[in-house]
């Protein structure tokens, strides 16, 4: 494999992962709600796992079917938008204690909410991720390359996404930064709820 091609894919993948969007919002939300690095790590793992699903069906040409079928594309888009809107409403309804933490205990939150599943569904139900992975395949991967080589290059995106969101989770849940987050927890939580709802509306009606 060409080092230049691998580097290019890695850079593009990092920029895509760092751009504000549903994945960024869900990782941040789970870190703030559960206040643990583990929550962010599992969310990042869920997002990366969903990326691998996108890579897998792109390898077998199913992404072309999604791209060429407006009905299927819109069904996926509206399901994804509905899920984002639901998450946003849940954040807007969340009550914060005077100390800056959710009134619901961590144990209760974990029982009600699985960070891996939320990260996985958030990315899986985003048809734009399908199109992004498909664009990587069409622009940077030689059609004559064997299946293993294509899978390895496609997996670079999943790996970069995972590393970036793990790093983001570490920064958000670091004990020195948590003190600052706690002071503005109510504002941040409600802001993230609004952002998720706006992202849902954007995905449903403007993307």
Helices and strands as residue ranges (DSSP letters): H 3-18, H 22-34, H 37-59, H 62-68, H 70-93, H 106-112, H 115-124, H 127-140, H 147-173, H 175-183, H 185-205
